[in-house]
């Protein structure tokens, strides 16, 4: 797929989904985002981003990927370890390389969160080279 072909296949309405089971490693207590033994907001955010990636990954040209640039999230309900959680992302808008999603997260009983999320399509090689140019351990 070329970048021009991508522009015709990335259309509002595309959906992606991601699922996991809440383990102790995904709790606020384990991740350090709190002390409660419930599904952590950072873990829910990662699941939401994974759903957005799933919506678009097969529509990107070779060498392209996307990065998250903005997330406005609400974590509305607690989920204990042992329950499955899922996130569904719907592509709302495409503005050049900028993609906007609505995302909903649920457990077995209720909606646990929602978000508006922005991702930008990038050239992976150029992006990673720019990051490496900052320095750091070899």
HUUR-V507091 format. One record per residue. N is the residue number from 1. RES is the residue in one letter. PSI is psi in degrees with one decimal (none if undefined). Layout:
N,RES,PSI
N,RES,PSI
//
This chain:
1,X,134.1
2,X,169.3
3,X,-35.7
4,X,-35.4
5,X,-36.3
6,X,-42.9
7,X,-24.7
8,X,-18.6
9,X,-19.1
10,X,98.2
11,X,148.7
12,X,143.1
13,X,-17.4
14,X,140.5
15,X,148.4
16,X,156.5
17,X,145.9
18,X,144.9
19,X,154.1
20,X,169.7
21,X,133.3
22,X,119.8
23,X,170.7
24,X,-34.5
25,X,-19.8
26,X,10.4
27,X,160.8
28,X,-39.5
29,X,-42.2
30,X,-37.7
31,X,-10.0
32,X,14.4
33,X,5.4
34,X,-170.1
35,X,-4.8
36,X,147.4
37,X,62.1
38,X,163.7
39,X,126.3
40,X,144.2
41,X,-43.7
42,X,-34.1
43,X,-39.6
44,X,-40.0
45,X,-43.6
46,X,-40.2
47,X,-41.3
48,X,-44.4
49,X,-38.4
50,X,-37.5
51,X,-40.3
52,X,-43.3
53,X,-42.7
54,X,-31.2
55,X,-30.5
56,X,-14.1
57,X,-37.1
58,X,-3.1
59,X,2.5
60,X,150.6
61,X,156.9
62,X,137.0
63,X,-10.2
64,X,152.3
65,X,-174.6
66,X,153.6
67,X,144.4
68,X,135.8
69,X,-17.2
70,X,144.3
71,X,125.1
72,X,105.5
73,X,145.1
74,X,127.6
75,X,109.7
76,X,-20.2
77,X,148.0
78,X,144.6
79,X,127.0
80,X,161.6
81,X,145.6
82,X,-21.6
83,X,147.7
84,X,144.6
85,X,150.9
86,X,157.1
87,X,137.3
88,X,124.5
89,X,135.0
90,X,125.3
91,X,119.4
92,X,-38.5
93,X,147.6
94,X,120.5
95,X,86.4
96,X,-118.5
97,X,-7.0
98,X,128.1
99,X,134.1
100,X,133.0
101,X,149.9
102,X,134.5
103,X,137.9
104,X,135.5
105,X,141.1
106,X,152.0
107,X,-166.0
108,X,-19.0
109,X,-24.6
110,X,169.9
111,X,131.4
112,X,-13.9
113,X,162.8
114,X,162.6
115,X,157.1
116,X,132.7
117,X,137.5
118,X,132.7
119,X,154.7
120,X,134.2
121,X,131.7
122,X,161.7
123,X,114.6
124,X,-46.9
125,X,-48.7
126,X,-43.4
127,X,-47.4
128,X,-35.1
129,X,-41.3
130,X,-40.3
131,X,-43.8
132,X,-30.9
133,X,-15.1
134,X,-18.5
135,X,-159.3
136,X,-179.1
137,X,142.5
138,X,none
//
